[in-house]
Amino acid sequence: MANASHNSNSVPRPPIVVVMGHIDHGKSTLLDYIRKTNVVEGEAGGITQRLSAYVVEHTTKEGETKKITFLDTPGHEAFQKMRLRGADVADVAILVVSAEDAVMPQTLEALASIKTASIPYIVAINKIDKPSADIARTQASLIEHEIYIEGMGGDVPWVAISAKVGTGVAELLDVLLLAAELAELKGDENASASGKVIEAHLDQKRGTHATLLITDGRLKGGQYVVSGRSIAPVRIMEDFRGKSIKEAGLSEPVGVVGWNSVPKVGARFMSVASKKEAEAAATEDVTLASAEQFDPSLPLIPILVKVDRLGTGEAIEHELGKLKSERVQVRVIDKRVGSITASDVQNIQATDHAIIVGFNVPVERGAADLAERLGVEIKTFSVIYELSEWLEAAIKARTPETEVERRTGRAKILKTFSVQKNVQVLGGRVEEGMLAVGNPVKITRRDMEIGRGKVQNLQQQKADVQSVSTDEFGMQISSTTEIAAGDYIEAFTIETV
């Protein structure tokens, strides 16, 4: 993750840390141990975690107490969607490797994510309390897979731990804080808040909720937050425990309720002082997310380029720059001179749709066999325009279809008559388009979506009708959201494009 711009107001900020590794190697156990023993303010009995990120305090061996923000990635939506981009939201990664199993396929997948995000990482060799643990064999396995740890010819820090009983965990956190210090993470506490959306969903009772991770500035009640075209007033803001707060600062995760639409997970957000500023920012053609080098909210097609000389690689990147799409992004994750190797395949197989493109280079036998087994596509060329034509077709084939909601009608609710088992009888007036029996609908209040439902029945002039497009009408709607006079019903259709 990029640091905030350094200026006279810049201060060190706590690191944001992601724990990654192969399934069953102890990621969750490590997070649980850290959470129970280092929770900020030392709450007895741990915490009831409300958000997918939380803050801990760790006292180093020098006696300094420092904060660390952890992202709880196992099963977390942001990282399922981002795949290779997952680690981009973090400043430092911990790569957990079991001392029983050594390096496994998902270890390499996690490593590829870390390298793509260009963040420092620490290897935690876990499960050293197990009888079958073999640290030396695990170290050799790391070197074999080009993870060059300290003391074995490399500079990647490593710590032997037992997440189950806590052995080595304090040392691991010390090393983590040292890595963060070397990265010189800073932010401006006086600036407007900005950062990333790490989760978002529609709560039937409270409205749209999003978890934000602040990487710069300070977020205060009374401000507005904008992410893409989504806006929310900062009226209801909660910390990672679910407690109401008035403001939040650097590296803190917060929940904000009351968005006009669900923001995209992985997109950037910023804060502004007024609703007018928020609306102006949200209607800009180029959003914060798309202003970055790549947009974490879009599907990614990672491409590894191997060429006979670097100048050729630059020509290929130029051709890729011509292949624009609003629904997918193409990213060259590495560009190197030389033949296509098995290591190349391992480094890129962490996500779907990966492609290795070679120009005037051979494919080693081991690479071809591994690519076939892992489902990684390798294609080689000797003519640039043939490469360009093939890539255009390959990207088109990998571009997912998307569903778009199109509004077909809007009505204002004038009166509520009855509610029985989530079926409500209402009176309304058509203000736009048409409503029909069977339509899915959004329910909005003060321009914010508060729920959804389905039209069960329509009446005009005391007679059942299939649709209404003018005047007042009666309706029966199924919805778990309690609808009130003054709310709006918006009918929509879903189209695949």
C-alpha positions in Angstrom: 0.0 0.0 0.0 1.3 3.4 -0.8 2.1 5.8 2.0 0.4 9.2 2.4 2.3 12.1 1.0 4.9 13.2 3.5 4.6 16.8 4.7 5.1 18.8 7.9 2.0 17.3 9.4 2.9 13.7 8.7 3.2 11.3 11.7 4.0 7.6 11.9 0.8 5.5 11.6 0.2 1.9 12.9 0.8 -0.8 10.3 -2.1 -2.6 8.6 -1.2 -6.3 8.6 -2.6 -9.3 6.7 -2.0 -12.9 7.6 -1.8 -15.3 4.7 -0.9 -18.9 4.0 -2.0 -22.4 3.1 -5.3 -23.7 4.6 -4.8 -25.4 8.0 -1.4 -23.9 8.5 -2.6 -21.9 11.5 -3.7 -18.4 10.2 -6.9 -18.3 12.2 -5.2 -19.8 15.3 -2.5 -17.1 15.1 -5.1 -14.3 14.8 -7.1 -15.7 17.6 -4.1 -15.9 19.9 -3.0 -12.3 19.1 -6.6 -11.0 19.5 -7.1 -12.7 22.9 -3.7 -11.5 24.3 -3.2 -8.1 22.8 -6.6 -6.5 22.4 -6.4 -2.7 22.6 -7.2 -1.4 26.1 -7.0 -5.0 27.4 -10.7 -5.8 27.5 -11.3 -8.8 29.7 -12.4 -11.9 27.9 -11.4 -10.6 24.5 -13.8 -8.8 22.2 -17.0 -9.4 20.2 -15.6 -8.6 16.8 -18.0 -6.7 14.6 -15.7 -5.8 11.7 -13.3 -7.8 9.6 -10.4 -5.8 11.0 -9.4 -5.0 14.5 -6.8 -3.1 16.5 -4.3 -4.6 19.0 -1.6 -3.2 21.2 1.7 -4.9 21.6 4.5 -4.1 24.1 7.9 -4.7 22.5 10.9 -6.1 24.3 12.2 -2.5 24.6 9.0 -1.7 26.6 7.3 0.4 23.9 3.5 -0.1 23.4 2.4 0.2 19.8 -0.8 -0.4 17.9 -1.3 -2.8 15.0 -4.3 -3.2 12.8 -5.0 -6.8 11.6 -7.2 -7.7 8.7 -9.1 -10.9 9.5 -8.8 -12.5 6.0 -10.0 -16.1 6.4 -13.2 -16.2 4.5 -13.3 -12.4 4.2 -15.2 -11.1 1.2 -12.6 -8.5 0.2 -9.9 -11.0 -0.2 -12.0 -13.6 -1.9 -12.9 -11.0 -4.5 -9.5 -9.5 -4.9 -7.4 -12.7 -5.1 -4.0 -11.4 -6.3 -5.0 -7.8 -5.3 -5.9 -9.0 -1.8 -2.7 -8.0 0.0 -2.8 -4.5 -1.6 -4.9 -3.1 1.3 -2.1 -4.1 3.8 1.3 -2.6 4.6 2.9 -5.8 5.9 2.1 -9.5 5.5 2.8 -12.5 7.7 3.2 -15.7 5.6 2.3 -18.6 7.8 4.0 -22.0 6.9 3.5 -25.2 8.9 6.6 -26.8 10.3 4.8 -30.2 9.6 3.9 -29.6 5.9 6.4 -27.0 4.7 5.5 -25.0 1.5 2.2 -26.0 0.0 0.2 -24.7 -3.1 -1.7 -22.0 -1.3 1.5 -20.8 0.3 2.7 -20.0 -3.2 -0.7 -18.4 -4.0 -0.4 -16.2 -0.9 3.2 -15.3 -1.8 2.2 -14.3 -5.3 -0.4 -11.9 -3.8 2.2 -10.4 -1.5 4.7 -9.9 -4.3 2.1 -8.3 -6.6 1.2 -5.9 -3.8 4.9 -5.1 -3.3 4.7 -5.2 0.5 7.3 -6.5 2.9 6.5 -9.8 4.6 7.7 -12.0 7.4 7.6 -15.9 7.4 6.1 -17.4 10.5 7.1 -21.1 10.7 4.2 -22.4 12.8 3.2 -25.6 14.7 6.7 -26.0 16.3 5.0 -27.6 19.3 3.9 -30.6 17.2 6.0 -33.9 17.4 6.4 -34.0 13.6 7.6 -30.4 13.3 10.8 -30.1 11.3 12.1 -26.5 11.1 15.1 -27.4 9.0 13.1 -29.2 6.4 10.6 -26.3 6.3 13.5 -23.9 5.8 14.9 -26.0 3.0 11.4 -26.1 1.4 11.2 -22.3 1.5 14.6 -21.9 -0.2 13.5 -24.5 -2.8 10.6 -22.3 -3.7 12.7 -19.1 -3.9 11.6 -17.7 -0.5 15.1 -16.7 0.7 14.9 -16.3 4.5 17.5 -14.7 6.8 20.4 -17.0 7.7 19.8 -19.0 4.5 21.2 -16.6 2.0 18.3 -14.2 1.9 16.8 -11.2 3.7 13.2 -12.3 4.4 12.7 -12.2 8.2 11.4 -15.4 9.8 10.3 -16.5 13.3 9.5 -20.0 14.6 6.2 -20.0 16.5 3.4 -22.0 18.0 0.2 -20.1 17.5 -1.6 -22.6 19.7 0.4 -22.0 22.9 1.9 -18.6 22.0 5.6 -19.5 21.7 7.4 -16.9 19.6 4.3 -14.8 18.9 5.7 -11.8 20.9 8.9 -12.0 18.9 6.9 -12.2 15.6 5.1 -9.0 16.5 8.4 -7.3 17.4 9.8 -8.2 14.0 6.6 -7.1 12.3 6.8 -3.7 14.0 10.4 -3.4 12.9 9.4 -4.1 9.3 6.7 -1.5 9.5 9.2 1.0 10.9 11.6 0.4 8.0 8.6 1.0 5.6 8.2 4.5 7.1 4.4 4.4 7.2 3.0 7.9 7.7 -0.2 9.8 7.5 -1.5 13.4 8.1 -3.9 13.5 11.0 -5.1 16.9 10.0 -6.1 15.9 6.4 -9.4 14.7 5.1 -9.8 11.0 5.7 -9.2 8.6 2.9 -8.6 4.8 2.6 -10.3 1.7 1.3 -13.7 0.0 1.6 -13.0 -3.5 3.0 -16.6 -4.8 3.2 -20.1 -3.6 2.4 -23.6 -5.0 2.7 -27.3 -4.0 3.0 -28.7 -4.4 6.5 -32.4 -4.8 6.4 -32.9 -2.9 9.7 -30.2 -0.2 9.5 -29.6 0.4 5.8 -26.4 0.1 3.8 -23.3 -0.6 6.0 -19.6 -0.3 4.9 -16.4 -1.0 6.8 -13.7 1.6 6.0 -10.0 1.4 6.7 -8.5 4.8 7.1 -5.0 5.1 5.7 -4.7 8.9 5.8 -6.4 11.8 7.7 -9.1 11.8 10.3 -12.8 11.0 9.9 -15.3 13.0 12.0 -19.0 12.9 12.7 -20.9 15.5 10.5 -18.7 14.9 7.5 -19.6 12.9 4.4 -17.8 9.9 2.8 -17.7 9.2 -0.9 -16.6 6.0 -2.7 -17.2 5.9 -6.4 -20.8 7.0 -6.8 -21.8 5.9 -3.3 -22.2 8.6 -0.5 -22.9 8.4 3.2 -23.3 11.1 5.9 -21.1 10.3 8.9 -23.9 10.2 11.4 -23.6 6.6 12.6 -19.9 5.5 13.0 -18.7 2.5 14.9 -15.3 1.1 15.9 -14.3 -2.6 15.4 -16.3 -3.6 18.6 -19.5 -2.1 17.3 -19.3 0.9 19.7 -20.5 4.3 18.6 -17.6 6.8 18.1 -17.4 10.5 17.1 -14.1 10.3 15.2 -11.4 7.9 14.0 -7.8 8.2 12.9 -4.9 6.6 11.1 -5.1 2.9 10.3 -8.4 2.5 12.2 -11.2 0.4 10.8 -14.7 1.9 11.2 -18.2 1.0 10.2 -20.4 3.7 8.6 -24.1 3.3 8.1 -26.5 5.2 5.8 -25.0 4.9 2.2 -27.2 5.8 -0.7 -25.9 2.7 -2.5 -23.6 -0.2 -1.6 -20.0 0.9 -2.3 -17.7 -1.5 -4.1 -15.4 -3.7 -1.9 -11.8 -2.7 -2.5 -12.6 0.7 -3.8 -11.0 3.9 -2.3 -13.0 6.4 -0.3 -12.5 10.0 0.8 -14.2 12.4 3.2 -15.6 15.8 2.4 -17.2 18.5 4.6 -20.7 18.8 3.0 -23.4 16.9 1.0 -22.8 19.3 -1.9 -19.1 18.4 -2.1 -20.0 14.7 -1.8 -22.5 14.9 -4.7 -20.0 16.7 -6.8 -17.3 14.1 -6.1 -19.7 11.2 -6.8 -20.8 12.5 -10.2 -17.3 12.9 -11.6 -16.7 10.6 -14.6 -13.4 9.4 -13.2 -13.9 8.0 -9.7 -11.3 7.6 -7.0 -11.1 3.9 -7.7 -10.4 4.3 -11.4 -7.9 7.1 -10.8 -5.4 4.6 -9.3 -3.1 2.5 -11.4 -5.6 -0.3 -11.1 -9.1 -0.6 -9.7 -9.5 -3.3 -7.0 -13.3 -3.4 -7.6 -12.8 -4.8 -11.1 -11.9 -8.4 -12.1 -8.2 -8.7 -12.9 -6.5 -10.5 -15.7 -2.8 -10.8 -14.6 -0.3 -11.3 -17.4 3.3 -12.4 -17.0 5.5 -11.3 -19.9 8.7 -13.2 -20.8 10.7 -11.7 -23.7 14.1 -12.0 -25.5 14.9 -8.3 -24.6 13.4 -5.6 -22.5 12.6 -3.3 -25.4 10.2 -6.0 -26.7 8.5 -6.1 -23.3 7.8 -2.4 -23.5 6.3 -2.8 -27.0 4.0 -5.6 -25.6 2.9 -3.3 -22.7 2.1 -0.6 -25.2 -0.1 -3.0 -27.1 -1.8 -4.0 -23.9 -2.5 -0.4 -23.1 -4.7 -0.2 -26.2 -7.0 -3.0 -24.9 -9.5 -0.9 -22.7 -12.5 -2.4 -20.9 -14.9 -1.0 -18.3 -15.6 -4.4 -16.9 -12.1 -5.9 -16.6 -8.6 -4.7 -16.2 -5.4 -6.2 -17.6 -2.2 -5.9 -15.5 1.3 -6.9 -16.3 2.4 -8.2 -13.0 6.0 -9.0 -14.1 8.1 -8.4 -17.3 11.4 -10.3 -17.6 14.0 -11.5 -20.1 14.4 -15.3 -20.4 12.6 -18.6 -21.0 9.3 -19.4 -19.4 10.0 -21.5 -16.3 8.0 -23.6 -13.7 8.6 -20.8 -11.2 6.8 -18.4 -13.5 3.8 -20.7 -13.5 3.8 -21.0 -9.7 4.0 -17.2 -9.3 1.0 -16.5 -11.5 -1.4 -19.4 -10.8 -2.8 -17.6 -7.7 -5.8 -16.3 -9.5 -8.2 -17.3 -12.3 -7.7 -16.1 -15.9 -3.9 -15.8 -15.5 -1.9 -15.7 -18.8 1.8 -16.1 -19.5 2.9 -14.5 -22.8 6.3 -15.2 -24.3 7.9 -13.4 -27.2 10.8 -15.1 -29.0 11.5 -17.3 -25.9 11.2 -21.0 -25.3 8.9 -22.8 -22.8 10.8 -25.1 -20.5 9.3 -28.7 -20.3 8.7 -28.4 -16.5 6.8 -25.1 -17.0 4.5 -26.6 -19.7 3.7 -29.7 -17.6 2.9 -27.6 -14.5 0.8 -25.1 -16.5 -1.3 -27.8 -17.8 -1.8 -29.3 -14.4 -2.7 -25.9 -12.8 -4.8 -24.5 -15.7 -2.4 -21.6 -16.5 -2.5 -20.6 -20.2 0.9 -20.1 -21.9 1.2 -18.6 -25.4 4.3 -17.7 -27.3 4.7 -15.4 -30.4 7.3 -14.1 -32.7 5.2 -11.3 -34.4 3.8 -8.4 -32.3 0.5 -7.9 -34.2 -0.4 -11.7 -33.8 0.3 -11.4 -30.1 -2.0 -8.3 -29.9 -4.8 -10.0 -31.8 -4.6 -13.1 -29.6 -4.6 -11.0 -26.4 -7.6 -9.0 -27.5 -9.6 -12.3 -28.1 -8.3 -13.8 -24.9 -9.3 -10.8 -22.8 -12.7 -10.7 -24.4 -13.3 -14.4 -23.5 -12.3 -13.7 -19.9 -14.5 -10.6 -19.5 -17.4 -11.6 -17.2 -21.0 -10.7 -18.0 -22.5 -8.3 -15.6 -26.0 -7.6 -14.3 -27.3 -4.1 -14.5 -30.4 -2.8 -12.6 -32.6 -0.5 -14.7 -35.4 1.5 -13.1 -38.8 1.0 -14.7 -41.0 2.9 -12.4 -41.2 5.0 -9.2 -44.1 5.7 -6.8 -44.5 7.7 -3.6 -46.1 5.9 -0.7 -49.0 8.0 0.6 -50.5 5.7 3.2 -49.9 2.4 5.0 -53.0 0.3 5.7 -51.9 -3.1 7.2 -48.9 -5.4 7.8 -49.3 -9.2 8.1 -46.4 -11.6 8.0 -44.1 -9.3 5.9 -47.0 -8.5 3.5 -48.0 -4.8 3.6 -51.0 -3.1 2.1 -50.1 0.5 0.9 -51.5 3.4 -1.0 -49.3 5.3 -3.4 -49.0 7.6 -6.5 -47.1 6.9 -9.6 -44.4 9.5 -10.3 -42.4 7.9 -13.1 -42.7 4.9 -15.4 -44.8 1.9 -14.5 -45.1 -0.7 -11.7 -46.4 -4.2 -12.5 -47.4 -7.3 -10.4 -44.3 -9.4 -9.8 -41.8 -6.5 -10.1 -38.9 -6.6 -7.7 -38.6 -3.2 -6.0 -36.3 -1.0 -3.9 -37.6 0.9 -0.9 -36.0 4.3 -0.4 -36.2 6.9 2.3 -34.5 10.3 2.0 -32.7 9.1 -1.1 -31.2 6.1 0.7 -32.2 2.4 0.0 -33.5 0.8 3.1 -34.7 -2.5 1.8 -36.2 -4.5 -1.1 -39.4 -6.3 -1.8 -41.8 -7.6 -4.5 -45.2 -6.4 -5.8 -47.8 -9.0 -5.0 -51.0 -7.2 -6.1 -52.1 -3.8 -7.6 -55.5 -2.1 -7.6 -57.0 1.0 -9.2 -60.6 2.1 -8.9 -61.1 -0.8 -6.5 -60.3 -3.3 -9.3 -57.3 -5.6 -9.6 -54.9 -4.6 -12.4 -51.6 -6.0 -13.7 -49.8 -2.7 -13.9 -50.2 1.0 -13.0 -48.6 4.0 -14.8 -50.6 7.0 -13.7 -52.5 8.4 -10.7 -53.1 6.8 -7.3 -53.3 3.1 -6.6 -53.4 0.5 -3.9 -50.7 -2.3 -3.7 -49.8 -5.3 -1.7 -46.0 -5.8 -1.3 -43.9 -8.5 0.3 -40.9 -7.1 2.2 -39.2 -7.5 5.6 -38.6 -3.7 5.6 -41.3 -1.6 7.4 -42.5 0.9 4.9 -43.9 4.3 5.9 -45.7 7.2 4.3 -43.3 9.4 2.4 -41.1 6.4 1.3 -40.6 5.6 -2.3 -41.0 2.3 -4.2 -38.7 1.9 -7.3 -39.4 -1.0 -9.7 -36.5 -2.3 -11.6 -35.4 -5.0 -14.1 -32.1 -6.9 -14.2 -30.3 -7.0 -17.5 -27.2 -9.0 -18.4 -24.7 -7.1 -20.5 
